[in-house]
Amino acid sequence: MGIRVAVVGASGYAGGELLRLIAGHPHLELAVATGFAQAGAKIGSVHPHVRSFRDVVLAKTEAAAVGDADLVFLALPHGESAAIAAQLPETTKIVDLGADFRLQDPAAWSKYYPGAHAGTWTYGLPELPGQRGRIASATRVASTGCYAVTVVLALAPLIAAGVADPDDVVVVAASGTSGAGRSAKQHLLASEVMGSLSPYKVGAHQHVPEIKQASGARTLSMTPVLAPMPRGILATVTAKPLTDADPRAVLQEAYSGEPFVQVLPEGQWPHTASTFGSNAAHLQATTDVDSGRIVVVSAIDNLGKGAAAQAVQNANLMLGLPETAGLAVDGIAP
């Protein structure tokens, strides 16, 4: 019998990806899955691709539905996890995929999110120095935001090594439409998205304070772009150099031995499609010949390393399982 896990908010895209990963996990067993408007429906009708749980009925989203699960995944909209978490026993391990508990500064929360700051949990990015052990010993973990993990992996080692200026960072990042959730919205209709790129939340994206907190950046300009694809994030991160060190060599040293973060061979640049269905992050770095700025390009699957797969990676650590259990480093192509 496996370790019993619950997925609260299983009807969304991240929830569906969690279900797919749990179905193929050698140690996890689905105890319950919940939904809101979809409560009472079978998973097979909500997520037809998750055949392993096709006859499981989605329960109503409430703390009582979780029962005796050993670990709970909260895949809820930002601001909705705290109320559920507060009703669960302190001994129940929780991985939150939302933003509720990521930020340390209440003022930063109030600047970018509505409602009161709920507190701060252990930050769920194992590749940050010292963070793997903290996650393993925690009962409450706040998984990263999708844009955040893409940018932080590209930037944090360079700032930590004194190679990149934390006061001069610029990010332009394109994301697939699944990053906006599954609710029907006019700007996400196929007729609006296909064949078009469009910026959004320019100058005020909610992942900026999280990126600064986790990477050590102090000043960061970020322009998110909605791309006509269902999943994936490609971020171009540039920073003013403080030394003549090779940024690619710094990243290689930082991620040597990491199972999911890959610095690509010289001359090979990240593609979002190469990460689809995986927990991998692909990085490449160079120095711009004209401006002299450091340029790092980073790609992930926003539903993988940016959400569900990252959450499973954290859960593996919290449960004392092999960190890579049930997770792919290889993507799906074409």
C-alpha positions as CSV (number, residue, x, y, z in Angstrom):
1,M,0.0,0.0,0.0
2,G,1.4,3.4,-1.0
3,I,1.6,6.7,0.8
4,R,-1.8,8.3,0.7
5,V,-2.0,11.7,-0.9
6,A,-4.9,14.1,-1.5
7,V,-5.2,16.7,-4.4
8,V,-7.3,19.6,-3.4
9,G,-8.3,21.6,-6.5
10,A,-7.8,18.6,-8.9
11,S,-10.1,20.0,-11.6
12,G,-7.6,22.6,-12.8
13,Y,-4.6,22.2,-15.1
14,A,-2.1,21.9,-12.3
15,G,-4.4,19.5,-10.5
16,G,-4.7,17.3,-13.6
17,E,-1.0,17.2,-14.0
18,L,-0.7,16.2,-10.3
19,L,-3.1,13.3,-10.9
20,R,-1.1,12.2,-14.0
21,L,2.1,12.2,-12.0
22,I,0.6,10.4,-9.0
23,A,-0.8,7.7,-11.3
24,G,2.7,6.9,-12.4
25,H,4.4,7.3,-9.1
26,P,5.9,4.2,-7.5
27,H,5.2,5.2,-3.9
28,L,2.1,7.4,-3.9
29,E,-1.6,6.4,-3.8
30,L,-4.4,8.8,-4.5
31,A,-6.6,9.0,-1.4
32,V,-9.0,11.8,-2.6
33,A,-9.3,14.5,-5.3
34,T,-11.5,17.5,-4.9
35,G,-13.0,20.1,-7.2
36,F,-15.3,23.1,-7.0
37,A,-17.8,23.4,-9.8
38,Q,-16.7,19.9,-11.0
39,A,-17.4,18.3,-7.6
40,G,-19.4,15.1,-8.2
41,A,-18.0,14.5,-11.7
42,K,-15.7,11.6,-12.5
43,I,-12.0,12.5,-13.2
44,G,-12.4,10.8,-16.6
45,S,-14.8,13.4,-17.7
46,V,-12.7,16.3,-16.4
47,H,-9.3,15.0,-17.4
48,P,-9.8,12.4,-20.1
49,H,-6.1,11.8,-20.4
50,V,-5.8,10.5,-16.8
51,R,-7.3,7.1,-17.4
52,S,-5.9,5.6,-14.3
53,F,-8.4,7.5,-12.2
54,R,-11.2,7.8,-14.7
55,D,-13.9,6.4,-12.3
56,V,-12.8,8.4,-9.2
57,V,-15.4,11.0,-8.3
58,L,-14.2,14.5,-7.4
59,A,-15.2,15.4,-3.8
60,K,-16.3,18.8,-2.7
61,T,-13.3,21.1,-1.9
62,E,-13.3,21.3,1.9
63,A,-10.8,20.3,4.6
64,A,-13.1,17.4,5.8
65,A,-12.7,15.7,2.4
66,V,-8.9,15.2,2.9
67,G,-9.5,12.6,5.6
68,D,-6.4,10.7,6.7
69,A,-4.1,11.5,3.8
70,D,-0.4,11.5,4.7
71,L,0.3,14.5,2.4
72,V,-2.0,17.1,0.8
73,F,-1.4,19.0,-2.4
74,L,-3.2,22.3,-2.5
75,A,-3.7,23.2,-6.2
76,L,-6.0,26.2,-5.6
77,P,-6.1,29.8,-6.9
78,H,-3.9,32.3,-5.1
79,G,-5.4,33.3,-1.8
80,E,-7.5,30.2,-1.3
81,S,-5.0,27.8,0.3
82,A,-4.7,29.4,3.7
83,A,-8.3,28.7,4.7
84,I,-8.0,25.0,3.9
85,A,-4.6,24.7,5.5
86,A,-5.7,26.3,8.7
87,Q,-8.3,23.5,9.2
88,L,-5.9,20.6,8.7
89,P,-3.9,19.0,11.6
90,E,-0.4,20.3,12.1
91,T,0.9,16.8,11.5
92,T,-0.5,16.6,8.0
93,K,2.2,17.4,5.5
94,I,1.1,20.0,2.9
95,V,2.6,21.2,-0.4
96,D,0.9,24.4,-1.6
97,L,1.1,25.2,-5.3
98,G,-0.4,28.6,-4.8
99,A,1.3,31.9,-3.7
100,D,-0.3,32.1,-0.2
101,F,2.8,31.2,1.8
102,R,5.7,32.0,-0.5
103,L,6.5,35.6,0.5
104,Q,8.3,36.6,3.7
105,D,7.4,40.3,3.6
106,P,3.7,41.1,4.3
107,A,4.2,44.4,2.5
108,A,5.3,42.7,-0.6
109,W,2.2,40.5,-0.5
110,S,-0.1,43.4,-0.1
111,K,1.5,45.2,-3.0
112,Y,0.8,42.3,-5.5
113,Y,-2.1,40.2,-4.0
114,P,-5.5,41.0,-2.4
115,G,-6.4,39.9,1.1
116,A,-4.2,39.5,4.2
117,H,-0.8,37.9,4.2
118,A,-1.2,34.3,5.6
119,G,2.3,33.7,6.7
120,T,5.5,32.1,5.3
121,W,6.3,28.4,4.8
122,T,9.5,26.7,3.7
123,Y,10.2,27.7,0.2
124,G,10.0,24.8,-2.2
125,L,12.9,25.1,-4.6
126,P,15.4,22.3,-3.7
127,E,18.1,23.5,-6.1
128,L,18.7,26.6,-3.9
129,P,21.7,26.2,-1.5
130,G,20.6,24.6,1.7
131,Q,17.0,24.4,0.7
132,R,16.8,20.7,0.1
133,G,17.4,19.9,3.8
134,R,14.9,22.5,4.9
135,I,12.2,21.0,2.7
136,A,13.0,17.4,3.8
137,S,12.4,18.4,7.5
138,A,9.3,20.6,6.8
139,T,5.6,19.8,7.2
140,R,4.5,22.8,5.2
141,V,6.1,23.8,1.9
142,A,5.2,26.6,-0.5
143,S,6.1,25.5,-4.0
144,T,7.5,28.0,-6.4
145,G,5.7,30.1,-8.9
146,C,6.1,29.1,-12.6
147,Y,7.8,32.3,-13.8
148,A,9.8,32.4,-10.5
149,V,11.4,29.0,-10.8
150,T,12.4,29.8,-14.5
151,V,14.1,33.1,-13.6
152,V,15.5,32.1,-10.2
153,L,17.3,29.1,-11.6
154,A,18.9,31.3,-14.2
155,L,19.8,34.1,-11.9
156,A,20.5,33.0,-8.3
157,P,23.9,31.4,-8.8
158,L,25.2,34.4,-10.7
159,I,24.2,36.8,-8.0
160,A,25.5,34.5,-5.2
161,A,28.9,34.3,-7.0
162,G,29.1,38.1,-7.3
163,V,29.1,37.8,-11.1
164,A,25.8,39.6,-11.8
165,D,24.6,42.9,-10.4
166,P,21.5,42.4,-8.2
167,D,20.5,46.0,-8.9
168,D,20.3,45.7,-12.7
169,V,18.2,42.7,-13.9
170,V,15.8,42.6,-16.8
171,V,13.5,39.7,-17.7
172,V,11.3,39.1,-20.7
173,A,9.5,35.8,-20.4
174,A,6.8,34.1,-22.5
175,S,4.3,31.6,-21.0
176,G,1.8,29.2,-22.4
177,T,-1.9,29.8,-21.8
178,S,-2.3,27.1,-19.1
179,G,-0.4,29.3,-16.7
180,A,-3.6,31.5,-16.5
181,G,-5.6,28.6,-15.2
182,R,-8.6,26.7,-16.6
183,S,-11.4,29.3,-16.0
184,A,-13.0,30.6,-19.2
185,K,-11.6,34.1,-20.0
186,Q,-12.1,36.0,-23.2
187,H,-8.4,36.9,-23.6
188,L,-7.5,33.2,-23.5
189,L,-9.9,32.1,-26.2
190,A,-8.2,30.4,-29.1
191,S,-9.3,33.1,-31.5
192,E,-7.7,35.7,-29.3
193,V,-4.4,33.8,-28.7
194,M,-3.6,31.9,-31.8
195,G,-1.1,33.7,-34.1
196,S,-0.5,36.5,-31.5
197,L,1.9,37.4,-28.8
198,S,0.7,39.9,-26.1
199,P,2.3,41.3,-23.0
200,Y,0.4,41.4,-19.7
201,K,0.8,42.7,-16.2
202,V,3.7,44.8,-17.5
203,G,5.6,46.4,-14.6
204,A,3.5,44.6,-11.9
205,H,3.6,40.9,-12.2
206,Q,3.0,39.1,-8.9
207,H,6.1,36.8,-9.2
208,V,8.5,39.7,-9.0
209,P,8.8,39.9,-5.2
210,E,9.2,36.1,-5.1
211,I,12.0,36.2,-7.7
212,K,13.8,38.9,-5.8
213,Q,13.4,37.1,-2.5
214,A,14.7,33.8,-3.8
215,S,17.4,35.0,-6.2
216,G,18.9,37.9,-4.3
217,A,18.0,40.5,-6.9
218,R,17.2,43.9,-5.6
219,T,15.9,45.7,-8.7
220,L,14.2,43.7,-11.4
221,S,12.1,44.7,-14.4
222,M,9.9,41.9,-15.8
223,T,7.8,41.8,-18.9
224,P,5.6,38.6,-19.2
225,V,4.3,37.6,-22.6
226,L,1.3,35.4,-23.4
227,A,2.4,32.9,-26.1
228,P,0.1,30.9,-28.4
229,M,0.9,27.5,-26.9
230,P,-0.8,25.5,-24.1
231,R,2.3,25.0,-21.9
232,G,5.9,26.0,-21.4
233,I,7.9,29.1,-20.3
234,L,10.9,30.6,-22.0
235,A,12.6,33.4,-20.0
236,T,15.4,35.6,-21.2
237,V,17.3,37.0,-18.2
238,T,19.9,39.7,-18.6
239,A,22.0,41.4,-16.0
240,K,24.9,43.8,-15.7
241,P,28.2,41.9,-15.1
242,L,30.3,42.7,-12.1
243,T,33.3,40.5,-13.2
244,D,34.6,38.9,-16.4
245,A,33.7,35.4,-15.2
246,D,32.0,33.1,-17.7
247,P,28.3,33.0,-16.7
248,R,27.8,29.6,-18.3
249,A,30.7,28.1,-16.2
250,V,29.1,29.6,-13.0
251,L,25.8,27.9,-13.8
252,Q,27.5,24.6,-14.6
253,E,29.3,24.6,-11.3
254,A,26.1,25.5,-9.4
255,Y,24.0,22.7,-11.0
256,S,26.7,20.0,-11.2
257,G,25.0,16.8,-10.1
258,E,21.5,18.3,-10.0
259,P,19.1,15.7,-11.6
260,F,16.6,18.2,-13.1
261,V,18.6,21.3,-14.0
262,Q,20.6,21.0,-17.2
263,V,23.0,23.6,-18.6
264,L,23.0,22.8,-22.3
265,P,26.1,22.2,-24.4
266,E,27.7,25.2,-26.0
267,G,25.7,26.6,-28.9
268,Q,22.5,24.7,-27.9
269,W,19.7,27.0,-26.7
270,P,16.6,26.0,-24.7
271,H,13.3,25.1,-26.3
272,T,10.1,24.9,-24.3
273,A,9.0,21.8,-26.2
274,S,12.0,19.9,-25.0
275,T,10.8,20.2,-21.4
276,F,7.1,19.2,-21.9
277,G,5.9,16.5,-19.5
278,S,9.1,16.7,-17.5
279,N,10.5,18.3,-14.3
280,A,13.5,19.5,-16.2
281,A,14.8,23.1,-16.5
282,H,17.1,23.8,-19.5
283,L,19.6,26.7,-19.3
284,Q,22.1,28.4,-21.5
285,A,24.2,31.5,-20.9
286,T,26.5,33.9,-22.8
287,T,27.7,37.5,-22.8
288,D,26.2,39.9,-25.2
289,V,28.9,41.1,-27.6
290,D,27.5,44.6,-27.9
291,S,26.3,45.5,-24.4
292,G,28.5,43.2,-22.4
293,R,25.4,42.1,-20.4
294,I,25.0,38.6,-19.1
295,V,22.3,36.7,-21.0
296,V,20.7,33.5,-19.6
297,V,17.8,31.7,-21.4
298,S,15.8,29.3,-19.3
299,A,13.0,26.9,-20.3
300,I,10.6,24.8,-18.3
301,D,7.2,23.2,-18.6
302,N,5.1,25.6,-16.5
303,L,2.8,22.6,-15.4
304,G,5.9,20.5,-14.7
305,K,8.9,22.2,-13.0
306,G,6.7,25.3,-12.7
307,A,3.9,23.5,-10.8
308,A,2.9,19.9,-10.4
309,A,6.2,18.1,-10.9
310,Q,8.0,20.6,-8.7
311,A,5.4,19.9,-6.0
312,V,5.9,16.2,-6.3
313,Q,9.7,16.7,-6.1
314,N,9.1,18.6,-2.8
315,A,6.7,15.9,-1.6
316,N,9.3,13.2,-2.3
317,L,11.8,15.0,0.0
318,M,9.2,15.6,2.7
319,L,8.2,11.9,2.7
320,G,11.8,10.6,2.7
321,L,11.4,9.1,-0.8
322,P,14.0,9.3,-3.6
323,E,13.8,12.9,-4.8
324,T,13.5,11.8,-8.5
325,A,10.7,9.2,-7.8
326,G,7.9,9.4,-10.4
327,L,9.5,12.4,-12.2
328,A,10.9,12.5,-15.7
329,V,14.0,14.4,-16.8
330,D,13.2,13.6,-20.4
331,G,10.6,15.7,-22.3
332,I,8.1,14.7,-25.0
333,A,8.8,15.4,-28.7
334,P,7.6,16.4,-31.2
